[in-house]
Amino acid sequence: MLIVVGGFSSLREAPGGPRFADGDRVPPEYAGEAREVVRVLSVLQGVAADWVFVSPAAEFGADGPDDVRGEYRLHGDVAVFSEDGESVISGADFAQGIMGIALSDERHSREHLSLSY
């Protein structure tokens, strides 16, 4: 299975709704890249390959937490926020989530998934 890492902006605001990259919620300096990631997802959806597209939480990497919790939540293509309105995951826990997807007995073929706390 091909695992492709996308960005938060490729997630939807609500089931069946627009993606964050489709609106004006992405800062202009990142908007082009966000739309390009959505195009990558569109290309994948048009090929007959076994793939999964994984998006991190909004706060991830240099913008995310440094702590490693050793946990994550797996979601579909709708952004998930905590009760405090946060969408975060550390790089290490995101990597753990990707390994969990790769090694799981549950198949996520041709799905857009997201990982957060």
C-alpha positions as CSV (number, residue, x, y, z in Angstrom):
1,M,0.0,0.0,0.0
2,L,1.2,3.5,-0.9
3,I,1.0,5.9,2.1
4,V,0.9,9.6,1.1
5,V,1.3,12.3,3.7
6,G,-0.8,15.3,3.0
7,G,-1.6,18.5,4.9
8,F,-4.3,19.7,7.3
9,S,-5.8,21.9,4.6
10,S,-6.9,18.9,2.5
11,L,-9.3,18.0,5.3
12,R,-13.0,18.9,5.2
13,E,-14.7,21.3,7.6
14,A,-17.7,19.0,7.8
15,P,-18.8,15.7,6.2
16,G,-19.2,16.3,2.4
17,G,-18.3,19.9,2.9
18,P,-15.5,22.0,1.4
19,R,-11.9,21.4,2.2
20,F,-10.0,24.1,4.2
21,A,-7.9,24.6,1.1
22,D,-11.0,25.5,-1.0
23,G,-11.8,28.6,1.1
24,D,-9.9,31.6,2.3
25,R,-9.0,30.0,5.7
26,V,-5.4,29.2,4.5
27,P,-2.9,32.1,4.8
28,P,-2.1,33.4,1.3
29,E,1.6,32.3,1.6
30,Y,0.4,28.7,2.0
31,A,-2.7,28.7,-0.2
32,G,-1.0,27.5,-3.4
33,E,0.7,24.6,-1.6
34,A,-2.5,23.6,0.1
35,R,-4.4,23.5,-3.2
36,E,-1.6,21.5,-4.7
37,V,-1.9,18.9,-2.0
38,V,-5.6,18.6,-2.8
39,R,-4.7,18.1,-6.4
40,V,-2.4,15.2,-5.4
41,L,-5.4,13.6,-3.5
42,S,-7.6,14.1,-6.6
43,V,-5.0,12.3,-8.8
44,L,-4.8,9.4,-6.3
45,Q,-8.6,9.1,-6.4
46,G,-8.4,8.6,-10.2
47,V,-6.0,5.7,-10.2
48,A,-6.6,2.1,-9.5
49,A,-3.9,1.7,-6.9
50,D,-3.9,0.7,-3.2
51,W,-3.2,4.0,-1.4
52,V,-4.1,5.9,1.8
53,F,-3.7,9.6,2.2
54,V,-2.9,10.8,5.7
55,S,-3.3,14.3,7.0
56,P,-1.9,15.6,10.3
57,A,-3.7,17.9,12.8
58,A,-3.6,21.6,12.2
59,E,-0.8,22.1,14.7
60,F,2.0,19.7,13.6
61,G,5.7,19.7,13.1
62,A,7.4,23.0,13.9
63,D,3.9,24.5,14.8
64,G,2.9,21.5,17.0
65,P,3.8,20.2,20.4
66,D,7.2,18.7,21.2
67,D,5.9,16.2,23.7
68,V,5.4,12.6,22.8
69,R,2.2,11.1,24.3
70,G,2.5,7.7,22.7
71,E,-1.1,8.0,21.5
72,Y,-3.2,9.3,18.6
73,R,-6.8,9.2,17.3
74,L,-7.5,8.1,13.7
75,H,-10.2,9.9,11.9
76,G,-11.6,10.2,8.4
77,D,-11.3,13.3,6.1
78,V,-13.1,15.7,8.4
79,A,-10.9,17.8,10.7
80,V,-11.3,17.0,14.4
81,F,-10.8,19.5,17.2
82,S,-10.6,19.0,20.9
83,E,-13.2,20.6,23.3
84,D,-10.7,23.5,23.6
85,G,-10.8,24.0,19.8
86,E,-7.3,22.6,19.3
87,S,-6.2,20.3,16.5
88,V,-2.7,19.1,17.4
89,I,-0.3,16.1,17.2
90,S,3.4,15.8,17.7
91,G,5.6,14.6,14.8
92,A,6.6,11.5,16.8
93,D,2.9,10.5,17.5
94,F,2.0,11.3,13.8
95,A,4.7,8.9,12.8
96,Q,3.4,6.3,15.2
97,G,0.0,6.7,13.7
98,I,1.3,6.2,10.2
99,M,3.0,3.0,11.3
100,G,-0.2,1.9,13.0
101,I,-2.0,2.3,9.7
102,A,0.7,0.5,7.8
103,L,0.8,-2.5,10.2
104,S,-3.0,-2.7,11.0
105,D,-5.0,-5.7,10.0
106,E,-7.8,-3.2,9.1
107,R,-7.4,-2.0,5.5
108,H,-7.8,1.6,4.7
109,S,-7.5,1.3,1.0
110,R,-8.2,4.4,-1.0
111,E,-9.1,6.5,2.0
112,H,-8.3,10.0,3.3
113,L,-7.5,9.7,7.0
114,S,-6.3,12.2,9.6
115,L,-4.4,11.8,12.8
116,S,-4.7,14.0,15.9
117,Y,-4.9,13.8,19.7
